[in-house]
Every structure is written in C-alpha cells, then in structure tokens.
Amino acid sequence: MHILLVEDDDRVAAALRPALHRHGMTTTRLSVGRGAVDHLADVDVVLLDLGLPDIDGVDVCRAIREVSEVPIIVVSARGEVDDRILGLHSGADDYLVKPYDIGELVARVHTVYRRSRVGPSATADVVQVADVSVDLQRHTVTVGGEPVSLTRKEFQVLAMLASSGGAVCTRNRIVAEVWGRTWAGANRTLDVHVATLRTKLGRADLVQTVRGVGYRLGLPGAEDG
Ligand code: CA
C-alpha cells in the first residue's frame, strides 16, 4: 500500500514514515499542500495534515477530490469539531486528531483502503449490521429475521448508508442521490425519513447522526469521533 503523506512538520514525518514502513507500507512525503494533486499516481491512501504552510489542508482535500476518489484521512492538531466537519464536507473519508496513536492510524488507513477497494458499485448484495440485514438487490430489510416494510425513499437512504460501510454520508449527498435534486426543505424531509427509519427498524442507535455533517450506520466496534 502506498501512502501520500502531506505533512509540513519534519518531526512528525520522521516518526511516521518508519512506522508506516514497518507495517508494510511505502510513503511519499510532501511538506506543502500545493501540487499534491500531481502526486496521486499509484497512491492508495492520502494522509493529509490540515495545517499546512502554503494553503489550507481543506482546500488540498477539495482539490484532490475533484480529480480522484483516493481515500483521504485528514489529520489536525487543532481537533476542533469545525475542522472535523469541514474535513468530512471536503471529501475526506476519516479524521484523526494529533497526537494520535500510530496503531490507531494504521487501523484507519486499512479501513479506508479496504472500503475504497470494495467500491460502491461492487458492494455485497446483503449488508448485515448486528441483527439488521439490508438486501441491496431485492430491496428488502429484516430485523432479527423479521421483514420490515420501508417506503422506497426510506430504503434508499438506508441502502446508501449501508453501502458506505460506516463512513459518514453528508446530508447533501444523501438528498442528491435519493431525491435526485435538492430544495429548501430537503434537510427536514431527510430528517423525517431517518426518524421513521429508526422507528421502523426499532434500532434507534443504528442510524447515527453526525452533527452538522450527516448520517452513518453505527457498526459494531466502530469508533466515534
Ligand atoms: Ca502542520
């Protein structure tokens, strides 16, 4: 696995690279954000520091997303919720706050990498989360083996979250994909659909709200934050 490390702090990079290499990864390091999009060839995962000397990491994230679906993990020393939201809105797949545990980082890298390899078009036909089973081909849902009747839109929202493997789906993306358009009251409509979904599934914690961003499925063992 090849990692593009965009990190201006020499000490962080010097500590990180050998650790990643020990886990069988190869790395390319950039100490500035400008030009990062020119280094994406053969890159499997991007580790992107948000605090860069030349341009904001969020802008780097957006620029990468314009040209590539490569998984991006944004890293920030600031750790503000705003950063996390901004990063996820800008197309990042995950978010880590410095200082982080290297084992944690490696685990996240593997997770986003695995997810990217599966891809939305090649997901499993049936997604199982705890005792909830979502059949993406047959458009059926069971909870504890019992079928649950969902409206078409409710199912589409659930299917989208299920296909994302625990990743956050932004409100805008859900609305755009499920309704095919967006309008002034779209957020409210989405909230209503999520509320009925939770009620019908009887698993209130399954569809988790990521405040200010969107929703995701709460997978067993998935970390919050
Ligand atoms: Ca920095």
Residues whose N, C-alpha, C, O or C-beta is under 5 A from the ligand:
A	BS01	CA	D8 D9 D49 G51 L52
